[in-house]
């Protein structure tokens, strides 16, 4: 079935695109997380915790996605 084969290729392309977007977002979050490594202000510590949670969830999602 040509239609099913085309749909499968499209789905694989979409997954690759989503993986790439997640990887870029993880890299962005990691840079900002590391930039806050020497902070002492309470709101910056809270922001660092938020980045850490966001990194954790995105890495978990990326780990569950097919390659």
PDB file of N, CA, C and O in Angstrom:
ATOM      1  N   UNK A   1       0.825  -1.184   0.000  1.00  0.00           N
ATOM      2  CA  UNK A   1       0.000   0.000   0.000  1.00  0.00           C
ATOM      3  C   UNK A   1       0.869   1.248   0.000  1.00  0.00           C
ATOM      4  O   UNK A   1       1.527   1.546   0.997  1.00  0.00           O
ATOM      5  N   UNK A   2       0.878   1.968  -1.089  1.00  0.00           N
ATOM      6  CA  UNK A   2       1.699   3.174  -1.162  1.00  0.00           C
ATOM      7  C   UNK A   2       1.281   4.227  -0.153  1.00  0.00           C
ATOM      8  O   UNK A   2       2.137   4.943   0.366  1.00  0.00           O
ATOM      9  N   UNK A   3       0.013   4.346   0.137  1.00  0.00           N
ATOM     10  CA  UNK A   3      -0.461   5.366   1.088  1.00  0.00           C
ATOM     11  C   UNK A   3       0.057   5.118   2.495  1.00  0.00           C
ATOM     12  O   UNK A   3       0.465   6.052   3.184  1.00  0.00           O
ATOM     13  N   UNK A   4       0.042   3.862   2.920  1.00  0.00           N
ATOM     14  CA  UNK A   4       0.515   3.519   4.262  1.00  0.00           C
ATOM     15  C   UNK A   4       2.017   3.745   4.372  1.00  0.00           C
ATOM     16  O   UNK A   4       2.499   4.219   5.401  1.00  0.00           O
ATOM     17  N   UNK A   5       2.756   3.409   3.326  1.00  0.00           N
ATOM     18  CA  UNK A   5       4.203   3.598   3.323  1.00  0.00           C
ATOM     19  C   UNK A   5       4.548   5.089   3.399  1.00  0.00           C
ATOM     20  O   UNK A   5       5.453   5.484   4.133  1.00  0.00           O
ATOM     21  N   UNK A   6       3.837   5.893   2.653  1.00  0.00           N
ATOM     22  CA  UNK A   6       4.056   7.340   2.668  1.00  0.00           C
ATOM     23  C   UNK A   6       3.746   7.912   4.041  1.00  0.00           C
ATOM     24  O   UNK A   6       4.470   8.779   4.531  1.00  0.00           O
ATOM     25  N   UNK A   7       2.683   7.438   4.662  1.00  0.00           N
ATOM     26  CA  UNK A   7       2.288   7.921   5.987  1.00  0.00           C
ATOM     27  C   UNK A   7       3.361   7.559   7.018  1.00  0.00           C
ATOM     28  O   UNK A   7       3.673   8.362   7.897  1.00  0.00           O
ATOM     29  N   UNK A   8       3.924   6.353   6.913  1.00  0.00           N
ATOM     30  CA  UNK A   8       4.969   5.917   7.826  1.00  0.00           C
ATOM     31  C   UNK A   8       6.206   6.796   7.682  1.00  0.00           C
ATOM     32  O   UNK A   8       6.810   7.176   8.684  1.00  0.00           O
ATOM     33  N   UNK A   9       6.587   7.121   6.463  1.00  0.00           N
ATOM     34  CA  UNK A   9       7.734   8.006   6.231  1.00  0.00           C
ATOM     35  C   UNK A   9       7.469   9.389   6.828  1.00  0.00           C
ATOM     36  O   UNK A   9       8.356   9.991   7.434  1.00  0.00           O
ATOM     37  N   UNK A  10       6.253   9.883   6.654  1.00  0.00           N
ATOM     38  CA  UNK A  10       5.892  11.194   7.180  1.00  0.00           C
ATOM     39  C   UNK A  10       5.960  11.183   8.709  1.00  0.00           C
ATOM     40  O   UNK A  10       6.468  12.128   9.313  1.00  0.00           O
ATOM     41  N   UNK A  11       5.449  10.112   9.341  1.00  0.00           N
ATOM     42  CA  UNK A  11       5.476  10.017  10.797  1.00  0.00           C
ATOM     43  C   UNK A  11       6.909   9.967  11.318  1.00  0.00           C
ATOM     44  O   UNK A  11       7.223  10.595  12.330  1.00  0.00           O
ATOM     45  N   UNK A  12       7.782   9.224  10.636  1.00  0.00           N
ATOM     46  CA  UNK A  12       9.185   9.160  11.050  1.00  0.00           C
ATOM     47  C   UNK A  12       9.840  10.527  10.921  1.00  0.00           C
ATOM     48  O   UNK A  12      10.641  10.910  11.774  1.00  0.00           O
ATOM     49  N   UNK A  13       9.514  11.260   9.877  1.00  0.00           N
ATOM     50  CA  UNK A  13      10.044  12.608   9.704  1.00  0.00           C
ATOM     51  C   UNK A  13       9.572  13.541  10.798  1.00  0.00           C
ATOM     52  O   UNK A  13      10.335  14.379  11.276  1.00  0.00           O
ATOM     53  N   UNK A  14       8.312  13.399  11.198  1.00  0.00           N
ATOM     54  CA  UNK A  14       7.763  14.230  12.261  1.00  0.00           C
ATOM     55  C   UNK A  14       8.438  13.925  13.589  1.00  0.00           C
ATOM     56  O   UNK A  14       8.724  14.835  14.368  1.00  0.00           O
ATOM     57  N   UNK A  15       8.694  12.645  13.850  1.00  0.00           N
ATOM     58  CA  UNK A  15       9.362  12.254  15.091  1.00  0.00           C
ATOM     59  C   UNK A  15      10.778  12.813  15.112  1.00  0.00           C
ATOM     60  O   UNK A  15      11.229  13.332  16.133  1.00  0.00           O
ATOM     61  N   UNK A  16      11.475  12.707  13.992  1.00  0.00           N
ATOM     62  CA  UNK A  16      12.833  13.266  13.921  1.00  0.00           C
ATOM     63  C   UNK A  16      12.812  14.774  14.170  1.00  0.00           C
ATOM     64  O   UNK A  16      13.677  15.308  14.865  1.00  0.00           O
ATOM     65  N   UNK A  17      11.836  15.441  13.608  1.00  0.00           N
ATOM     66  CA  UNK A  17      11.704  16.885  13.793  1.00  0.00           C
ATOM     67  C   UNK A  17      11.429  17.210  15.265  1.00  0.00           C
ATOM     68  O   UNK A  17      12.033  18.130  15.817  1.00  0.00           O
ATOM     69  N   UNK A  18      10.534  16.473  15.892  1.00  0.00           N
ATOM     70  CA  UNK A  18      10.229  16.693  17.306  1.00  0.00           C
ATOM     71  C   UNK A  18      11.442  16.407  18.187  1.00  0.00           C
ATOM     72  O   UNK A  18      11.705  17.139  19.140  1.00  0.00           O
ATOM     73  N   UNK A  19      12.181  15.341  17.869  1.00  0.00           N
ATOM     74  CA  UNK A  19      13.403  15.018  18.625  1.00  0.00           C
ATOM     75  C   UNK A  19      14.404  16.160  18.519  1.00  0.00           C
ATOM     76  O   UNK A  19      14.996  16.568  19.518  1.00  0.00           O
ATOM     77  N   UNK A  20      14.590  16.673  17.313  1.00  0.00           N
ATOM     78  CA  UNK A  20      15.539  17.767  17.097  1.00  0.00           C
ATOM     79  C   UNK A  20      15.111  19.012  17.878  1.00  0.00           C
ATOM     80  O   UNK A  20      15.945  19.679  18.490  1.00  0.00           O
ATOM     81  N   UNK A  21      13.821  19.322  17.858  1.00  0.00           N
ATOM     82  CA  UNK A  21      13.328  20.476  18.609  1.00  0.00           C
ATOM     83  C   UNK A  21      13.542  20.292  20.108  1.00  0.00           C
ATOM     84  O   UNK A  21      13.934  21.228  20.805  1.00  0.00           O
ATOM     85  N   UNK A  22      13.285  19.088  20.596  1.00  0.00           N
ATOM     86  CA  UNK A  22      13.501  18.815  22.019  1.00  0.00           C
ATOM     87  C   UNK A  22      14.978  18.942  22.378  1.00  0.00           C
ATOM     88  O   UNK A  22      15.319  19.523  23.409  1.00  0.00           O
ATOM     89  N   UNK A  23      15.851  18.405  21.537  1.00  0.00           N
ATOM     90  CA  UNK A  23      17.290  18.494  21.788  1.00  0.00           C
ATOM     91  C   UNK A  23      17.751  19.947  21.824  1.00  0.00           C
ATOM     92  O   UNK A  23      18.577  20.314  22.659  1.00  0.00           O
ATOM     93  N   UNK A  24      17.231  20.766  20.935  1.00  0.00           N
ATOM     94  CA  UNK A  24      17.581  22.190  20.927  1.00  0.00           C
ATOM     95  C   UNK A  24      17.072  22.885  22.183  1.00  0.00           C
ATOM     96  O   UNK A  24      17.764  23.719  22.766  1.00  0.00           O
ATOM     97  N   UNK A  25      15.868  22.537  22.590  1.00  0.00           N
ATOM     98  CA  UNK A  25      15.296  23.142  23.791  1.00  0.00           C
ATOM     99  C   UNK A  25      16.081  22.713  25.026  1.00  0.00           C
ATOM    100  O   UNK A  25      16.320  23.528  25.918  1.00  0.00           O
ATOM    101  N   UNK A  26      16.481  21.456  25.089  1.00  0.00           N
ATOM    102  CA  UNK A  26      17.286  20.966  26.201  1.00  0.00           C
ATOM    103  C   UNK A  26      18.608  21.725  26.266  1.00  0.00           C
ATOM    104  O   UNK A  26      19.039  22.127  27.347  1.00  0.00           O
ATOM    105  N   UNK A  27      19.247  21.923  25.132  1.00  0.00           N
ATOM    106  CA  UNK A  27      20.521  22.646  25.093  1.00  0.00           C
ATOM    107  C   UNK A  27      20.328  24.087  25.582  1.00  0.00           C
ATOM    108  O   UNK A  27      21.151  24.602  26.339  1.00  0.00           O
ATOM    109  N   UNK A  28      19.241  24.735  25.149  1.00  0.00           N
ATOM    110  CA  UNK A  28      18.947  26.104  25.580  1.00  0.00           C
ATOM    111  C   UNK A  28      18.737  26.164  27.091  1.00  0.00           C
ATOM    112  O   UNK A  28      19.297  27.024  27.771  1.00  0.00           O
ATOM    113  N   UNK A  29      17.919  25.238  27.613  1.00  0.00           N
ATOM    114  CA  UNK A  29      17.652  25.198  29.049  1.00  0.00           C
ATOM    115  C   UNK A  29      18.932  24.925  29.836  1.00  0.00           C
ATOM    116  O   UNK A  29      19.161  25.526  30.885  1.00  0.00           O
ATOM    117  N   UNK A  30      19.762  24.020  29.327  1.00  0.00           N
ATOM    118  CA  UNK A  30      21.004  23.677  30.004  1.00  0.00           C
ATOM    119  C   UNK A  30      21.933  24.889  30.105  1.00  0.00           C
ATOM    120  O   UNK A  30      22.558  25.116  31.141  1.00  0.00           O
ATOM    121  N   UNK A  31      22.018  25.658  29.031  1.00  0.00           N
ATOM    122  CA  UNK A  31      22.855  26.865  29.050  1.00  0.00           C
ATOM    123  C   UNK A  31      22.367  27.852  30.112  1.00  0.00           C
ATOM    124  O   UNK A  31      23.171  28.412  30.858  1.00  0.00           O
ATOM    125  N   UNK A  32      21.067  28.061  30.177  1.00  0.00           N
ATOM    126  CA  UNK A  32      20.511  29.005  31.152  1.00  0.00           C
ATOM    127  C   UNK A  32      20.632  28.463  32.573  1.00  0.00           C
ATOM    128  O   UNK A  32      20.879  29.220  33.511  1.00  0.00           O
ATOM    129  N   UNK A  33      20.461  27.171  32.728  1.00  0.00           N
ATOM    130  CA  UNK A  33      20.623  26.532  34.030  1.00  0.00           C
ATOM    131  C   UNK A  33      22.053  26.729  34.529  1.00  0.00           C
ATOM    132  O   UNK A  33      22.267  27.086  35.688  1.00  0.00           O
ATOM    133  N   UNK A  34      23.024  26.496  33.656  1.00  0.00           N
ATOM    134  CA  UNK A  34      24.427  26.647  34.035  1.00  0.00           C
ATOM    135  C   UNK A  34      24.787  28.107  34.300  1.00  0.00           C
ATOM    136  O   UNK A  34      25.640  28.387  35.143  1.00  0.00           O
ATOM    137  N   UNK A  35      24.158  29.028  33.602  1.00  0.00           N
ATOM    138  CA  UNK A  35      24.425  30.448  33.819  1.00  0.00           C
ATOM    139  C   UNK A  35      23.992  30.889  35.216  1.00  0.00           C
ATOM    140  O   UNK A  35      24.490  31.890  35.733  1.00  0.00           O
ATOM    141  N   UNK A  36      23.089  30.163  35.814  1.00  0.00           N
ATOM    142  CA  UNK A  36      22.607  30.486  37.154  1.00  0.00           C
ATOM    143  C   UNK A  36      23.326  29.686  38.242  1.00  0.00           C
ATOM    144  O   UNK A  36      22.847  29.603  39.373  1.00  0.00           O
ATOM    145  N   UNK A  37      24.463  29.106  37.905  1.00  0.00           N
ATOM    146  CA  UNK A  37      25.139  28.209  38.844  1.00  0.00           C
ATOM    147  C   UNK A  37      25.673  28.915  40.083  1.00  0.00           C
ATOM    148  O   UNK A  37      25.793  28.282  41.132  1.00  0.00           O
ATOM    149  N   UNK A  38      25.997  30.190  40.002  1.00  0.00           N
ATOM    150  CA  UNK A  38      26.584  30.911  41.143  1.00  0.00           C
ATOM    151  C   UNK A  38      25.646  31.976  41.693  1.00  0.00           C
ATOM    152  O   UNK A  38      26.089  33.058  42.077  1.00  0.00           O
ATOM    153  N   UNK A  39      24.373  31.679  41.731  1.00  0.00           N
ATOM    154  CA  UNK A  39      23.416  32.670  42.217  1.00  0.00           C
ATOM    155  C   UNK A  39      23.092  32.425  43.683  1.00  0.00           C
ATOM    156  O   UNK A  39      23.210  31.308  44.187  1.00  0.00           O
ATOM    157  N   UNK A  40      22.688  33.476  44.342  1.00  0.00           N
ATOM    158  CA  UNK A  40      22.286  33.335  45.740  1.00  0.00           C
ATOM    159  C   UNK A  40      20.921  33.960  46.014  1.00  0.00           C
ATOM    160  O   UNK A  40      20.319  33.712  47.059  1.00  0.00           O
ATOM    161  N   UNK A  41      20.437  34.768  45.077  1.00  0.00           N
ATOM    162  CA  UNK A  41      19.118  35.376  45.258  1.00  0.00           C
ATOM    163  C   UNK A  41      18.046  34.286  45.218  1.00  0.00           C
ATOM    164  O   UNK A  41      18.114  33.350  44.421  1.00  0.00           O
ATOM    165  N   UNK A  42      17.072  34.433  46.086  1.00  0.00           N
ATOM    166  CA  UNK A  42      16.046  33.400  46.218  1.00  0.00           C
ATOM    167  C   UNK A  42      15.262  33.170  44.930  1.00  0.00           C
ATOM    168  O   UNK A  42      14.947  32.030  44.586  1.00  0.00           O
ATOM    169  N   UNK A  43      14.947  34.255  44.218  1.00  0.00           N
ATOM    170  CA  UNK A  43      14.184  34.082  42.974  1.00  0.00           C
ATOM    171  C   UNK A  43      15.030  33.389  41.900  1.00  0.00           C
ATOM    172  O   UNK A  43      14.490  32.652  41.075  1.00  0.00           O
ATOM    173  N   UNK A  44      16.344  33.614  41.902  1.00  0.00           N
ATOM    174  CA  UNK A  44      17.214  32.921  40.950  1.00  0.00           C
ATOM    175  C   UNK A  44      17.337  31.436  41.284  1.00  0.00           C
ATOM    176  O   UNK A  44      17.427  30.594  40.390  1.00  0.00           O
ATOM    177  N   UNK A  45      17.341  31.127  42.572  1.00  0.00           N
ATOM    178  CA  UNK A  45      17.385  29.718  42.989  1.00  0.00           C
ATOM    179  C   UNK A  45      16.095  29.022  42.559  1.00  0.00           C
ATOM    180  O   UNK A  45      16.126  27.878  42.105  1.00  0.00           O
ATOM    181  N   UNK A  46      14.974  29.706  42.700  1.00  0.00           N
ATOM    182  CA  UNK A  46      13.693  29.145  42.258  1.00  0.00           C
ATOM    183  C   UNK A  46      13.692  28.944  40.743  1.00  0.00           C
ATOM    184  O   UNK A  46      13.186  27.936  40.248  1.00  0.00           O
ATOM    185  N   UNK A  47      14.256  29.896  40.011  1.00  0.00           N
ATOM    186  CA  UNK A  47      14.343  29.770  38.557  1.00  0.00           C
ATOM    187  C   UNK A  47      15.232  28.588  38.189  1.00  0.00           C
ATOM    188  O   UNK A  47      14.925  27.843  37.258  1.00  0.00           O
ATOM    189  N   UNK A  48      16.316  28.418  38.907  1.00  0.00           N
ATOM    190  CA  UNK A  48      17.217  27.270  38.657  1.00  0.00           C
ATOM    191  C   UNK A  48      16.487  25.943  38.883  1.00  0.00           C
ATOM    192  O   UNK A  48      16.645  25.003  38.103  1.00  0.00           O
ATOM    193  N   UNK A  49      15.698  25.871  39.939  1.00  0.00           N
ATOM    194  CA  UNK A  49      14.904  24.659  40.200  1.00  0.00           C
ATOM    195  C   UNK A  49      13.903  24.410  39.061  1.00  0.00           C
ATOM    196  O   UNK A  49      13.688  23.272  38.645  1.00  0.00           O
ATOM    197  N   UNK A  50      13.305  25.488  38.574  1.00  0.00           N
ATOM    198  CA  UNK A  50      12.360  25.358  37.462  1.00  0.00           C
ATOM    199  C   UNK A  50      13.052  24.829  36.221  1.00  0.00           C
ATOM    200  O   UNK A  50      12.547  23.923  35.559  1.00  0.00           O
ATOM    201  N   UNK A  51      14.225  25.401  35.902  1.00  0.00           N
ATOM    202  CA  UNK A  51      14.989  24.898  34.749  1.00  0.00           C
ATOM    203  C   UNK A  51      15.342  23.428  34.933  1.00  0.00           C
ATOM    204  O   UNK A  51      15.266  22.641  33.989  1.00  0.00           O
ATOM    205  N   UNK A  52      15.722  23.067  36.134  1.00  0.00           N
ATOM    206  CA  UNK A  52      16.078  21.677  36.402  1.00  0.00           C
ATOM    207  C   UNK A  52      14.887  20.743  36.167  1.00  0.00           C
ATOM    208  O   UNK A  52      15.045  19.667  35.589  1.00  0.00           O
ATOM    209  N   UNK A  53      13.716  21.147  36.609  1.00  0.00           N
ATOM    210  CA  UNK A  53      12.504  20.341  36.393  1.00  0.00           C
ATOM    211  C   UNK A  53      12.171  20.243  34.910  1.00  0.00           C
ATOM    212  O   UNK A  53      11.789  19.182  34.417  1.00  0.00           O
ATOM    213  N   UNK A  54      12.318  21.349  34.214  1.00  0.00           N
ATOM    214  CA  UNK A  54      12.031  21.354  32.784  1.00  0.00           C
ATOM    215  C   UNK A  54      13.014  20.457  32.037  1.00  0.00           C
ATOM    216  O   UNK A  54      12.623  19.724  31.129  1.00  0.00           O
ATOM    217  N   UNK A  55      14.291  20.513  32.418  1.00  0.00           N
ATOM    218  CA  UNK A  55      15.294  19.641  31.800  1.00  0.00           C
ATOM    219  C   UNK A  55      14.961  18.176  32.049  1.00  0.00           C
ATOM    220  O   UNK A  55      15.026  17.356  31.133  1.00  0.00           O
ATOM    221  N   UNK A  56      14.605  17.847  33.285  1.00  0.00           N
ATOM    222  CA  UNK A  56      14.280  16.469  33.633  1.00  0.00           C
ATOM    223  C   UNK A  56      13.120  15.945  32.783  1.00  0.00           C
ATOM    224  O   UNK A  56      13.195  14.847  32.232  1.00  0.00           O
ATOM    225  N   UNK A  57      12.054  16.732  32.679  1.00  0.00           N
ATOM    226  CA  UNK A  57      10.868  16.272  31.948  1.00  0.00           C
ATOM    227  C   UNK A  57      11.147  16.134  30.450  1.00  0.00           C
ATOM    228  O   UNK A  57      10.672  15.194  29.813  1.00  0.00           O
ATOM    229  N   UNK A  58      11.903  17.056  29.896  1.00  0.00           N
ATOM    230  CA  UNK A  58      12.200  16.978  28.458  1.00  0.00           C
ATOM    231  C   UNK A  58      13.147  15.825  28.145  1.00  0.00           C
ATOM    232  O   UNK A  58      13.001  15.169  27.113  1.00  0.00           O
ATOM    233  N   UNK A  59      14.108  15.573  29.017  1.00  0.00           N
ATOM    234  CA  UNK A  59      15.003  14.422  28.815  1.00  0.00           C
ATOM    235  C   UNK A  59      14.223  13.111  28.927  1.00  0.00           C
ATOM    236  O   UNK A  59      14.476  12.171  28.173  1.00  0.00           O
ATOM    237  N   UNK A  60      13.284  13.047  29.857  1.00  0.00           N
ATOM    238  CA  UNK A  60      12.458  11.840  29.999  1.00  0.00           C
ATOM    239  C   UNK A  60      11.607  11.634  28.737  1.00  0.00           C
ATOM    240  O   UNK A  60      11.496  10.513  28.241  1.00  0.00           O
ATOM    241  N   UNK A  61      11.025  12.686  28.234  1.00  0.00           N
ATOM    242  CA  UNK A  61      10.223  12.594  27.011  1.00  0.00           C
ATOM    243  C   UNK A  61      11.089  12.154  25.841  1.00  0.00           C
ATOM    244  O   UNK A  61      10.689  11.287  25.064  1.00  0.00           O
ATOM    245  N   UNK A  62      12.263  12.740  25.710  1.00  0.00           N
ATOM    246  CA  UNK A  62      13.173  12.394  24.625  1.00  0.00           C
ATOM    247  C   UNK A  62      13.566  10.920  24.724  1.00  0.00           C
ATOM    248  O   UNK A  62      13.665  10.235  23.707  1.00  0.00           O
ATOM    249  N   UNK A  63      13.787  10.437  25.930  1.00  0.00           N
ATOM    250  CA  UNK A  63      14.158   9.034  26.125  1.00  0.00           C
ATOM    251  C   UNK A  63      13.059   8.061  25.737  1.00  0.00           C
ATOM    252  O   UNK A  63      13.346   6.912  25.400  1.00  0.00           O
ATOM    253  N   UNK A  64      11.815   8.493  25.779  1.00  0.00           N
ATOM    254  CA  UNK A  64      10.693   7.622  25.433  1.00  0.00           C
ATOM    255  C   UNK A  64      10.303   7.690  23.974  1.00  0.00           C
ATOM    256  O   UNK A  64       9.504   6.882  23.500  1.00  0.00           O
ATOM    257  N   UNK A  65      10.862   8.649  23.259  1.00  0.00           N
ATOM    258  CA  UNK A  65      10.510   8.802  21.830  1.00  0.00           C
ATOM    259  C   UNK A  65      11.273   7.806  20.980  1.00  0.00           C
ATOM    260  O   UNK A  65      12.443   7.529  21.247  1.00  0.00           O
ATOM    261  N   UNK A  66      10.621   7.262  19.954  1.00  0.00           N
ATOM    262  CA  UNK A  66      11.353   6.369  19.040  1.00  0.00           C
ATOM    263  C   UNK A  66      12.405   7.152  18.259  1.00  0.00           C
ATOM    264  O   UNK A  66      12.270   8.352  18.020  1.00  0.00           O
ATOM    265  N   UNK A  67      13.443   6.442  17.877  1.00  0.00           N
ATOM    266  CA  UNK A  67      14.527   7.088  17.113  1.00  0.00           C
ATOM    267  C   UNK A  67      14.271   7.012  15.635  1.00  0.00           C
ATOM    268  O   UNK A  67      15.075   7.502  14.842  1.00  0.00           O
TER     269      UNK A  67
END
